[in-house]
Amino acid sequence: MIIYSPFWDTLKRKKVSTYTLITKYNMSSSTIARIRHNKPITTTTLNDLCTFLDCAVEDIIKYIKET
């Protein structure tokens, strides 16, 4: 299962809000909602987030093995 808890930590560390992602980087609010609810996002969106936040994939997502 993919979770996005590192994303929220990265936003805090980088001092970036979801509002900034939406207004400055034209990220859709539905994408933020998908992340908030641990729903799938595209690799293109993941790439964009890494670019916007100048971070690695591990700073956005985390894989947890389901039992």
PyMOL Python script that loads the backbone (N, CA, C, O; Angstrom):
from pymol import cmd

cmd.read_pdbstr("""\
ATOM      1  N   MET A   1       0.842  -1.171   0.000  1.00  0.00           N
ATOM      2  CA  MET A   1       0.000   0.000   0.000  1.00  0.00           C
ATOM      3  C   MET A   1       0.893   1.242   0.000  1.00  0.00           C
ATOM      4  O   MET A   1       1.867   1.324   0.748  1.00  0.00           O
ATOM      5  N   ILE A   2       0.551   2.179  -0.830  1.00  0.00           N
ATOM      6  CA  ILE A   2       1.283   3.442  -0.902  1.00  0.00           C
ATOM      7  C   ILE A   2       0.585   4.458  -0.007  1.00  0.00           C
ATOM      8  O   ILE A   2      -0.629   4.645  -0.092  1.00  0.00           O
ATOM      9  N   ILE A   3       1.367   5.114   0.855  1.00  0.00           N
ATOM     10  CA  ILE A   3       0.831   6.192   1.680  1.00  0.00           C
ATOM     11  C   ILE A   3       1.643   7.461   1.417  1.00  0.00           C
ATOM     12  O   ILE A   3       2.770   7.407   0.926  1.00  0.00           O
ATOM     13  N   TYR A   4       1.053   8.579   1.750  1.00  0.00           N
ATOM     14  CA  TYR A   4       1.667   9.874   1.445  1.00  0.00           C
ATOM     15  C   TYR A   4       2.095  10.645   2.688  1.00  0.00           C
ATOM     16  O   TYR A   4       2.256  11.864   2.620  1.00  0.00           O
ATOM     17  N   SER A   5       2.282   9.980   3.808  1.00  0.00           N
ATOM     18  CA  SER A   5       2.698  10.690   5.021  1.00  0.00           C
ATOM     19  C   SER A   5       4.016  11.450   4.836  1.00  0.00           C
ATOM     20  O   SER A   5       4.165  12.530   5.409  1.00  0.00           O
ATOM     21  N   PRO A   6       4.982  10.934   4.059  1.00  0.00           N
ATOM     22  CA  PRO A   6       6.197  11.730   3.849  1.00  0.00           C
ATOM     23  C   PRO A   6       5.926  13.053   3.120  1.00  0.00           C
ATOM     24  O   PRO A   6       6.648  14.030   3.319  1.00  0.00           O
ATOM     25  N   PHE A   7       4.891  13.082   2.281  1.00  0.00           N
ATOM     26  CA  PHE A   7       4.534  14.292   1.548  1.00  0.00           C
ATOM     27  C   PHE A   7       4.222  15.432   2.502  1.00  0.00           C
ATOM     28  O   PHE A   7       4.693  16.554   2.315  1.00  0.00           O
ATOM     29  N   TRP A   8       3.420  15.141   3.535  1.00  0.00           N
ATOM     30  CA  TRP A   8       3.023  16.180   4.493  1.00  0.00           C
ATOM     31  C   TRP A   8       4.221  16.665   5.291  1.00  0.00           C
ATOM     32  O   TRP A   8       4.324  17.855   5.590  1.00  0.00           O
ATOM     33  N   ASP A   9       5.129  15.758   5.641  1.00  0.00           N
ATOM     34  CA  ASP A   9       6.357  16.160   6.341  1.00  0.00           C
ATOM     35  C   ASP A   9       7.231  17.029   5.444  1.00  0.00           C
ATOM     36  O   ASP A   9       7.830  18.000   5.906  1.00  0.00           O
ATOM     37  N   THR A  10       7.302  16.680   4.170  1.00  0.00           N
ATOM     38  CA  THR A  10       8.100  17.450   3.218  1.00  0.00           C
ATOM     39  C   THR A  10       7.521  18.852   3.036  1.00  0.00           C
ATOM     40  O   THR A  10       8.268  19.829   2.976  1.00  0.00           O
ATOM     41  N   LEU A  11       6.210  18.953   2.948  1.00  0.00           N
ATOM     42  CA  LEU A  11       5.585  20.276   2.838  1.00  0.00           C
ATOM     43  C   LEU A  11       5.954  21.144   4.032  1.00  0.00           C
ATOM     44  O   LEU A  11       6.301  22.313   3.866  1.00  0.00           O
ATOM     45  N   LYS A  12       5.883  20.584   5.232  1.00  0.00           N
ATOM     46  CA  LYS A  12       6.247  21.339   6.442  1.00  0.00           C
ATOM     47  C   LYS A  12       7.707  21.746   6.409  1.00  0.00           C
ATOM     48  O   LYS A  12       8.044  22.899   6.678  1.00  0.00           O
ATOM     49  N   ARG A  13       8.576  20.794   6.076  1.00  0.00           N
ATOM     50  CA  ARG A  13      10.016  21.063   6.048  1.00  0.00           C
ATOM     51  C   ARG A  13      10.363  22.138   5.025  1.00  0.00           C
ATOM     52  O   ARG A  13      11.220  22.984   5.279  1.00  0.00           O
ATOM     53  N   LYS A  14       9.703  22.108   3.870  1.00  0.00           N
ATOM     54  CA  LYS A  14       9.968  23.071   2.798  1.00  0.00           C
ATOM     55  C   LYS A  14       9.168  24.368   2.965  1.00  0.00           C
ATOM     56  O   LYS A  14       9.347  25.323   2.208  1.00  0.00           O
ATOM     57  N   LYS A  15       8.278  24.384   3.975  1.00  0.00           N
ATOM     58  CA  LYS A  15       7.420  25.551   4.235  1.00  0.00           C
ATOM     59  C   LYS A  15       6.573  25.916   3.014  1.00  0.00           C
ATOM     60  O   LYS A  15       6.492  27.075   2.607  1.00  0.00           O
ATOM     61  N   VAL A  16       5.945  24.879   2.445  1.00  0.00           N
ATOM     62  CA  VAL A  16       5.070  25.033   1.290  1.00  0.00           C
ATOM     63  C   VAL A  16       3.682  24.556   1.696  1.00  0.00           C
ATOM     64  O   VAL A  16       3.547  23.515   2.339  1.00  0.00           O
ATOM     65  N   SER A  17       2.671  25.296   1.332  1.00  0.00           N
ATOM     66  CA  SER A  17       1.293  24.899   1.651  1.00  0.00           C
ATOM     67  C   SER A  17       0.635  24.259   0.426  1.00  0.00           C
ATOM     68  O   SER A  17       1.117  24.385  -0.699  1.00  0.00           O
ATOM     69  N   THR A  18      -0.457  23.583   0.673  1.00  0.00           N
ATOM     70  CA  THR A  18      -1.213  23.025  -0.445  1.00  0.00           C
ATOM     71  C   THR A  18      -1.771  24.165  -1.292  1.00  0.00           C
ATOM     72  O   THR A  18      -1.912  24.029  -2.507  1.00  0.00           O
ATOM     73  N   TYR A  19      -2.085  25.279  -0.656  1.00  0.00           N
ATOM     74  CA  TYR A  19      -2.564  26.458  -1.388  1.00  0.00           C
ATOM     75  C   TYR A  19      -1.510  26.913  -2.397  1.00  0.00           C
ATOM     76  O   TYR A  19      -1.844  27.261  -3.530  1.00  0.00           O
ATOM     77  N   THR A  20      -0.263  26.910  -1.997  1.00  0.00           N
ATOM     78  CA  THR A  20       0.831  27.283  -2.900  1.00  0.00           C
ATOM     79  C   THR A  20       0.931  26.307  -4.064  1.00  0.00           C
ATOM     80  O   THR A  20       1.122  26.725  -5.206  1.00  0.00           O
ATOM     81  N   LEU A  21       0.806  25.024  -3.790  1.00  0.00           N
ATOM     82  CA  LEU A  21       0.859  24.028  -4.867  1.00  0.00           C
ATOM     83  C   LEU A  21      -0.258  24.276  -5.876  1.00  0.00           C
ATOM     84  O   LEU A  21      -0.056  24.146  -7.084  1.00  0.00           O
ATOM     85  N   ILE A  22      -1.429  24.632  -5.376  1.00  0.00           N
ATOM     86  CA  ILE A  22      -2.577  24.859  -6.250  1.00  0.00           C
ATOM     87  C   ILE A  22      -2.427  26.155  -7.047  1.00  0.00           C
ATOM     88  O   ILE A  22      -2.661  26.172  -8.256  1.00  0.00           O
ATOM     89  N   THR A  23      -2.038  27.237  -6.373  1.00  0.00           N
ATOM     90  CA  THR A  23      -2.011  28.543  -7.045  1.00  0.00           C
ATOM     91  C   THR A  23      -0.731  28.797  -7.837  1.00  0.00           C
ATOM     92  O   THR A  23      -0.784  29.293  -8.962  1.00  0.00           O
ATOM     93  N   LYS A  24       0.408  28.462  -7.259  1.00  0.00           N
ATOM     94  CA  LYS A  24       1.677  28.759  -7.925  1.00  0.00           C
ATOM     95  C   LYS A  24       2.057  27.704  -8.967  1.00  0.00           C
ATOM     96  O   LYS A  24       2.599  28.030 -10.023  1.00  0.00           O
ATOM     97  N   TYR A  25       1.767  26.443  -8.659  1.00  0.00           N
ATOM     98  CA  TYR A  25       2.198  25.347  -9.535  1.00  0.00           C
ATOM     99  C   TYR A  25       1.044  24.703 -10.309  1.00  0.00           C
ATOM    100  O   TYR A  25       1.240  23.703 -11.000  1.00  0.00           O
ATOM    101  N   ASN A  26      -0.150  25.272 -10.195  1.00  0.00           N
ATOM    102  CA  ASN A  26      -1.327  24.799 -10.936  1.00  0.00           C
ATOM    103  C   ASN A  26      -1.672  23.333 -10.686  1.00  0.00           C
ATOM    104  O   ASN A  26      -2.178  22.650 -11.578  1.00  0.00           O
ATOM    105  N   MET A  27      -1.403  22.857  -9.490  1.00  0.00           N
ATOM    106  CA  MET A  27      -1.804  21.503  -9.132  1.00  0.00           C
ATOM    107  C   MET A  27      -3.296  21.539  -8.814  1.00  0.00           C
ATOM    108  O   MET A  27      -3.774  22.488  -8.193  1.00  0.00           O
ATOM    109  N   SER A  28      -4.020  20.535  -9.226  1.00  0.00           N
ATOM    110  CA  SER A  28      -5.462  20.553  -8.992  1.00  0.00           C
ATOM    111  C   SER A  28      -5.781  20.212  -7.531  1.00  0.00           C
ATOM    112  O   SER A  28      -5.072  19.446  -6.879  1.00  0.00           O
ATOM    113  N   SER A  29      -6.851  20.796  -7.053  1.00  0.00           N
ATOM    114  CA  SER A  29      -7.277  20.515  -5.681  1.00  0.00           C
ATOM    115  C   SER A  29      -7.725  19.066  -5.543  1.00  0.00           C
ATOM    116  O   SER A  29      -7.649  18.494  -4.456  1.00  0.00           O
ATOM    117  N   SER A  30      -8.189  18.471  -6.632  1.00  0.00           N
ATOM    118  CA  SER A  30      -8.580  17.055  -6.578  1.00  0.00           C
ATOM    119  C   SER A  30      -7.355  16.151  -6.394  1.00  0.00           C
ATOM    120  O   SER A  30      -7.452  15.098  -5.763  1.00  0.00           O
ATOM    121  N   THR A  31      -6.220  16.554  -6.934  1.00  0.00           N
ATOM    122  CA  THR A  31      -4.982  15.786  -6.715  1.00  0.00           C
ATOM    123  C   THR A  31      -4.585  15.848  -5.252  1.00  0.00           C
ATOM    124  O   THR A  31      -4.195  14.838  -4.668  1.00  0.00           O
ATOM    125  N   ILE A  32      -4.681  17.027  -4.660  1.00  0.00           N
ATOM    126  CA  ILE A  32      -4.370  17.170  -3.232  1.00  0.00           C
ATOM    127  C   ILE A  32      -5.334  16.302  -2.411  1.00  0.00           C
ATOM    128  O   ILE A  32      -4.923  15.660  -1.444  1.00  0.00           O
ATOM    129  N   ALA A  33      -6.591  16.286  -2.793  1.00  0.00           N
ATOM    130  CA  ALA A  33      -7.582  15.455  -2.095  1.00  0.00           C
ATOM    131  C   ALA A  33      -7.234  13.974  -2.232  1.00  0.00           C
ATOM    132  O   ALA A  33      -7.382  13.212  -1.277  1.00  0.00           O
ATOM    133  N   ARG A  34      -6.776  13.565  -3.407  1.00  0.00           N
ATOM    134  CA  ARG A  34      -6.378  12.162  -3.617  1.00  0.00           C
ATOM    135  C   ARG A  34      -5.217  11.797  -2.702  1.00  0.00           C
ATOM    136  O   ARG A  34      -5.201  10.723  -2.101  1.00  0.00           O
ATOM    137  N   ILE A  35      -4.256  12.695  -2.604  1.00  0.00           N
ATOM    138  CA  ILE A  35      -3.109  12.458  -1.716  1.00  0.00           C
ATOM    139  C   ILE A  35      -3.581  12.396  -0.260  1.00  0.00           C
ATOM    140  O   ILE A  35      -3.161  11.526   0.503  1.00  0.00           O
ATOM    141  N   ARG A  36      -4.441  13.314   0.103  1.00  0.00           N
ATOM    142  CA  ARG A  36      -4.950  13.380   1.478  1.00  0.00           C
ATOM    143  C   ARG A  36      -5.637  12.075   1.891  1.00  0.00           C
ATOM    144  O   ARG A  36      -5.588  11.684   3.057  1.00  0.00           O
ATOM    145  N   HIS A  37      -6.273  11.408   0.932  1.00  0.00           N
ATOM    146  CA  HIS A  37      -6.994  10.166   1.220  1.00  0.00           C
ATOM    147  C   HIS A  37      -6.254   8.913   0.757  1.00  0.00           C
ATOM    148  O   HIS A  37      -6.852   7.845   0.630  1.00  0.00           O
ATOM    149  N   ASN A  38      -4.949   9.049   0.505  1.00  0.00           N
ATOM    150  CA  ASN A  38      -4.100   7.921   0.089  1.00  0.00           C
ATOM    151  C   ASN A  38      -4.644   7.186  -1.128  1.00  0.00           C
ATOM    152  O   ASN A  38      -4.603   5.957  -1.194  1.00  0.00           O
ATOM    153  N   LYS A  39      -5.151   7.944  -2.082  1.00  0.00           N
ATOM    154  CA  LYS A  39      -5.623   7.394  -3.348  1.00  0.00           C
ATOM    155  C   LYS A  39      -4.482   7.459  -4.369  1.00  0.00           C
ATOM    156  O   LYS A  39      -3.556   8.251  -4.191  1.00  0.00           O
ATOM    157  N   PRO A  40      -4.524   6.658  -5.419  1.00  0.00           N
ATOM    158  CA  PRO A  40      -3.445   6.651  -6.411  1.00  0.00           C
ATOM    159  C   PRO A  40      -3.316   7.988  -7.156  1.00  0.00           C
ATOM    160  O   PRO A  40      -4.305   8.672  -7.422  1.00  0.00           O
ATOM    161  N   ILE A  41      -2.077   8.331  -7.477  1.00  0.00           N
ATOM    162  CA  ILE A  41      -1.780   9.462  -8.361  1.00  0.00           C
ATOM    163  C   ILE A  41      -0.873   8.942  -9.469  1.00  0.00           C
ATOM    164  O   ILE A  41      -0.276   7.874  -9.338  1.00  0.00           O
ATOM    165  N   THR A  42      -0.770   9.687 -10.545  1.00  0.00           N
ATOM    166  CA  THR A  42       0.057   9.238 -11.673  1.00  0.00           C
ATOM    167  C   THR A  42       1.536   9.482 -11.389  1.00  0.00           C
ATOM    168  O   THR A  42       1.896  10.281 -10.525  1.00  0.00           O
ATOM    169  N   THR A  43       2.370   8.788 -12.124  1.00  0.00           N
ATOM    170  CA  THR A  43       3.805   9.025 -11.995  1.00  0.00           C
ATOM    171  C   THR A  43       4.170  10.413 -12.517  1.00  0.00           C
ATOM    172  O   THR A  43       5.161  10.996 -12.078  1.00  0.00           O
ATOM    173  N   THR A  44       3.394  10.938 -13.433  1.00  0.00           N
ATOM    174  CA  THR A  44       3.617  12.309 -13.909  1.00  0.00           C
ATOM    175  C   THR A  44       3.395  13.298 -12.769  1.00  0.00           C
ATOM    176  O   THR A  44       4.178  14.232 -12.591  1.00  0.00           O
ATOM    177  N   THR A  45       2.336  13.095 -12.005  1.00  0.00           N
ATOM    178  CA  THR A  45       2.066  13.958 -10.853  1.00  0.00           C
ATOM    179  C   THR A  45       3.162  13.809  -9.813  1.00  0.00           C
ATOM    180  O   THR A  45       3.605  14.796  -9.225  1.00  0.00           O
ATOM    181  N   LEU A  46       3.593  12.593  -9.588  1.00  0.00           N
ATOM    182  CA  LEU A  46       4.681  12.342  -8.651  1.00  0.00           C
ATOM    183  C   LEU A  46       5.952  13.062  -9.101  1.00  0.00           C
ATOM    184  O   LEU A  46       6.647  13.668  -8.286  1.00  0.00           O
ATOM    185  N   ASN A  47       6.249  12.996 -10.383  1.00  0.00           N
ATOM    186  CA  ASN A  47       7.399  13.698 -10.942  1.00  0.00           C
ATOM    187  C   ASN A  47       7.255  15.207 -10.743  1.00  0.00           C
ATOM    188  O   ASN A  47       8.213  15.876 -10.355  1.00  0.00           O
ATOM    189  N   ASP A  48       6.071  15.742 -11.005  1.00  0.00           N
ATOM    190  CA  ASP A  48       5.827  17.176 -10.823  1.00  0.00           C
ATOM    191  C   ASP A  48       6.044  17.588  -9.370  1.00  0.00           C
ATOM    192  O   ASP A  48       6.673  18.612  -9.102  1.00  0.00           O
ATOM    193  N   LEU A  49       5.533  16.804  -8.444  1.00  0.00           N
ATOM    194  CA  LEU A  49       5.710  17.128  -7.023  1.00  0.00           C
ATOM    195  C   LEU A  49       7.187  17.132  -6.634  1.00  0.00           C
ATOM    196  O   LEU A  49       7.642  18.014  -5.905  1.00  0.00           O
ATOM    197  N   CYS A  50       7.924  16.147  -7.121  1.00  0.00           N
ATOM    198  CA  CYS A  50       9.368  16.105  -6.842  1.00  0.00           C
ATOM    199  C   CYS A  50      10.071  17.331  -7.415  1.00  0.00           C
ATOM    200  O   CYS A  50      10.985  17.873  -6.793  1.00  0.00           O
ATOM    201  N   THR A  51       9.647  17.769  -8.595  1.00  0.00           N
ATOM    202  CA  THR A  51      10.224  18.953  -9.222  1.00  0.00           C
ATOM    203  C   THR A  51       9.862  20.210  -8.436  1.00  0.00           C
ATOM    204  O   THR A  51      10.736  21.015  -8.113  1.00  0.00           O
ATOM    205  N   PHE A  52       8.580  20.381  -8.129  1.00  0.00           N
ATOM    206  CA  PHE A  52       8.122  21.572  -7.404  1.00  0.00           C
ATOM    207  C   PHE A  52       8.780  21.687  -6.041  1.00  0.00           C
ATOM    208  O   PHE A  52       9.168  22.777  -5.621  1.00  0.00           O
ATOM    209  N   LEU A  53       8.906  20.555  -5.348  1.00  0.00           N
ATOM    210  CA  LEU A  53       9.423  20.565  -3.974  1.00  0.00           C
ATOM    211  C   LEU A  53      10.924  20.296  -3.902  1.00  0.00           C
ATOM    212  O   LEU A  53      11.507  20.304  -2.818  1.00  0.00           O
ATOM    213  N   ASP A  54      11.550  20.057  -5.059  1.00  0.00           N
ATOM    214  CA  ASP A  54      12.984  19.762  -5.114  1.00  0.00           C
ATOM    215  C   ASP A  54      13.339  18.655  -4.111  1.00  0.00           C
ATOM    216  O   ASP A  54      14.143  18.845  -3.198  1.00  0.00           O
ATOM    217  N   CYS A  55      12.707  17.495  -4.319  1.00  0.00           N
ATOM    218  CA  CYS A  55      12.907  16.396  -3.388  1.00  0.00           C
ATOM    219  C   CYS A  55      12.901  15.063  -4.144  1.00  0.00           C
ATOM    220  O   CYS A  55      12.689  15.018  -5.356  1.00  0.00           O
ATOM    221  N   ALA A  56      13.136  13.995  -3.406  1.00  0.00           N
ATOM    222  CA  ALA A  56      13.136  12.644  -3.976  1.00  0.00           C
ATOM    223  C   ALA A  56      11.757  12.007  -3.823  1.00  0.00           C
ATOM    224  O   ALA A  56      10.926  12.480  -3.047  1.00  0.00           O
ATOM    225  N   VAL A  57      11.527  10.942  -4.561  1.00  0.00           N
ATOM    226  CA  VAL A  57      10.257  10.213  -4.496  1.00  0.00           C
ATOM    227  C   VAL A  57       9.967   9.776  -3.060  1.00  0.00           C
ATOM    228  O   VAL A  57       8.817   9.808  -2.622  1.00  0.00           O
ATOM    229  N   GLU A  58      10.990   9.373  -2.336  1.00  0.00           N
ATOM    230  CA  GLU A  58      10.827   8.912  -0.953  1.00  0.00           C
ATOM    231  C   GLU A  58      10.320  10.014  -0.031  1.00  0.00           C
ATOM    232  O   GLU A  58       9.806   9.737   1.053  1.00  0.00           O
ATOM    233  N   ASP A  59      10.465  11.254  -0.461  1.00  0.00           N
ATOM    234  CA  ASP A  59       9.964  12.388   0.323  1.00  0.00           C
ATOM    235  C   ASP A  59       8.483  12.637   0.064  1.00  0.00           C
ATOM    236  O   ASP A  59       7.883  13.510   0.691  1.00  0.00           O
ATOM    237  N   ILE A  60       7.888  11.880  -0.852  1.00  0.00           N
ATOM    238  CA  ILE A  60       6.479  12.039  -1.211  1.00  0.00           C
ATOM    239  C   ILE A  60       5.661  10.803  -0.827  1.00  0.00           C
ATOM    240  O   ILE A  60       4.570  10.922  -0.270  1.00  0.00           O
ATOM    241  N   ILE A  61       6.197   9.621  -1.129  1.00  0.00           N
ATOM    242  CA  ILE A  61       5.433   8.387  -0.890  1.00  0.00           C
ATOM    243  C   ILE A  61       6.234   7.398  -0.055  1.00  0.00           C
ATOM    244  O   ILE A  61       7.458   7.475   0.061  1.00  0.00           O
ATOM    245  N   LYS A  62       5.477   6.460   0.524  1.00  0.00           N
ATOM    246  CA  LYS A  62       6.078   5.374   1.289  1.00  0.00           C
ATOM    247  C   LYS A  62       5.271   4.116   1.002  1.00  0.00           C
ATOM    248  O   LYS A  62       4.041   4.151   0.968  1.00  0.00           O
ATOM    249  N   TYR A  63       5.963   3.017   0.799  1.00  0.00           N
ATOM    250  CA  TYR A  63       5.312   1.734   0.561  1.00  0.00           C
ATOM    251  C   TYR A  63       5.250   0.953   1.862  1.00  0.00           C
ATOM    252  O   TYR A  63       6.254   0.797   2.556  1.00  0.00           O
ATOM    253  N   ILE A  64       4.055   0.463   2.184  1.00  0.00           N
ATOM    254  CA  ILE A  64       3.870  -0.402   3.344  1.00  0.00           C
ATOM    255  C   ILE A  64       3.272  -1.704   2.830  1.00  0.00           C
ATOM    256  O   ILE A  64       2.227  -1.714   2.178  1.00  0.00           O
ATOM    257  N   LYS A  65       3.958  -2.801   3.138  1.00  0.00           N
ATOM    258  CA  LYS A  65       3.480  -4.118   2.688  1.00  0.00           C
ATOM    259  C   LYS A  65       2.209  -4.501   3.423  1.00  0.00           C
ATOM    260  O   LYS A  65       2.148  -4.462   4.652  1.00  0.00           O
ATOM    261  N   GLU A  66       1.188  -4.874   2.646  1.00  0.00           N
ATOM    262  CA  GLU A  66      -0.079  -5.311   3.237  1.00  0.00           C
ATOM    263  C   GLU A  66       0.041  -6.776   3.641  1.00  0.00           C
ATOM    264  O   GLU A  66       0.677  -7.572   2.950  1.00  0.00           O
ATOM    265  N   THR A  67      -0.566  -7.115   4.747  1.00  0.00           N
ATOM    266  CA  THR A  67      -0.504  -8.516   5.207  1.00  0.00           C
ATOM    267  C   THR A  67      -1.775  -9.255   4.911  1.00  0.00           C
ATOM    268  O   THR A  67      -1.889 -10.439   5.230  1.00  0.00           O
TER     269      THR A  67
END
""", "prot")
cmd.dss("prot")
cmd.show_as("cartoon", "prot")
cmd.util.cbc("prot")
cmd.orient("prot")
